[in-house]
Amino acid sequence: MKNGFFFRIVLRVLVYREECPLKIGEYFVKNNYVTQEEVNEALELQKRNKDQYIGEILVKMNIITREQLITYVCEYDTKL
């Protein structure tokens, strides 16, 4: 999938995340895509670089692939 598609999905998630009962990291943990410890580590890294999304950090940490991230974000988006 092209990056433009991915970023449109991410932007939609960001716009609606306040209305969603679960933050995306919580959603990933709830669905056993990642562990709570992995999300916590990614959040710590995000504090140092606020321009990065948690999903991108999880990819850079080699916890999930870019393809998995796109799948998970699309799935999360349909739950909004």
C-alpha positions in Angstrom: 0.0 0.0 0.0 1.2 3.5 -0.7 2.2 5.8 2.1 -0.5 8.4 1.2 -3.2 5.9 2.0 -1.5 5.0 5.3 -1.2 8.6 6.3 -4.9 9.4 5.5 -5.9 6.5 7.7 -3.6 7.7 10.5 -5.0 11.3 10.2 -8.5 10.0 10.5 -7.6 8.0 13.6 -6.0 11.1 15.1 -9.0 13.2 14.4 -11.4 10.7 16.0 -9.2 9.3 18.8 -10.7 11.5 21.4 -14.1 10.0 20.8 -12.8 6.4 20.8 -12.8 4.6 24.1 -9.4 3.0 23.4 -6.2 4.7 22.3 -4.5 2.9 19.5 -1.8 1.4 21.7 -4.4 0.0 24.0 -6.3 -1.4 21.0 -3.1 -3.2 19.9 -2.6 -4.7 23.3 -6.3 -5.7 23.7 -6.0 -7.6 20.4 -2.7 -9.2 21.3 -0.8 -7.5 18.5 1.8 -6.2 20.9 2.4 -6.4 24.7 1.8 -3.7 27.2 5.5 -3.6 27.9 6.2 -2.9 24.1 3.6 -0.1 24.1 5.2 1.4 27.2 8.6 1.3 25.7 7.3 2.9 22.5 5.5 5.6 24.5 8.8 6.4 26.3 10.5 6.7 22.9 7.7 8.9 21.7 8.3 11.3 24.6 11.7 12.1 23.1 10.3 12.6 19.6 6.7 13.8 19.7 6.6 13.9 15.9 6.5 10.1 15.6 3.3 8.1 15.9 3.4 5.1 18.2 2.7 2.7 15.3 5.8 4.0 13.5 7.8 3.6 16.6 6.6 0.0 17.0 7.7 -0.7 13.4 11.2 0.9 14.0 11.5 -1.3 17.1 10.8 -4.4 14.8 7.8 -5.4 16.9 5.4 -5.2 14.0 5.9 -4.8 10.3 4.7 -1.8 8.3 2.1 -4.1 6.6 0.8 -5.2 10.0 0.6 -1.6 11.2 -1.4 -0.7 8.1 -3.7 -3.6 8.7 -4.1 -2.9 12.4 -4.7 0.8 11.9 -7.3 0.1 9.2 -9.0 -2.4 11.5 -8.9 0.2 14.4 -10.4 2.8 12.0 -13.4 0.6 11.2 -14.1 0.4 15.0 -14.4 4.2 15.3 
